[in-house]
Amino acid sequence: MKFSKNTYDVLKWVAQFLLPAAGTLYFALASIWNLPHGEQVVGTITAVDTFLGVLLGISSNTYYKDLKNL
């Protein structure tokens, strides 16, 4: 599995910045404003972020293996 450069860059930004920031924001606001299911929402965001990180790692490894074989 190998993503295009543009797809990889966007997904990496989502995984490194957007999802962790969204999870932190919801967790903080849930405790301040008594929003529902804070732990479940943050747990879900964390699980998706971890899965995305694994996919990005696989894509990166495939890319570098392909470079070595050139």
N, C-alpha and C positions, 0 to 999 in steps of 0.2 A: 504494500500500500504506500503510495507516494502522492502527496498533495502538490498542486501547482504552487509556485512561489507566492502568488497573491493570496491564494486560499490559506496556505500555511501561515503567512504573516498575519492575516486577519484572525484566524483561529488562535494563534499564539497570543495576540493582543487580548482577545476575549478571555483566554485561560489565565493569563498573567495579571490582567488588570480589571476587566469588567466584572467577571463572576465573583472574584474575592471582594471587590468593592461593593457589589450588590448584596452579597451575603452579609457583610459587616453592617451595611446600612440598614438592612431589614432587621437584623438582630438587635441593633441599637434602638431603632424606632419601635420595634415590637415591645421592648421592655418599657420604653417611655410612654407610649400611647396605648399599651395593652392590645396590640394587634394580634390576631389569632395565629396559632401554630408556628411560633418563632423557631423553635428547634427543628421542626419538620421541614420548614422552608429552607433554613440554612443547611440542614443535613442534605436535602435534595440538591441544592446548589453546589455543595461540596462534592457530592457523588458525581454530578455531571462534570464538574471541573476536573476531578481526578481522572475520569474516563477520557475526557478530552486531552488531558496531559499525556496519557498513555498512547492515544492515537497519534499525537504529535511526535512523541518519542519514536514510535514505530516508523513514521514517515521520515523523520530525520535520519534514523539508522539506515533505512532503505536508500535514501539519497546518497549518504556517504559511502555505502557499499557499492553503489553504482559508479561513483567517482573513482573508487579504488580499482574497479574492474575495467576502466577505460584504457 
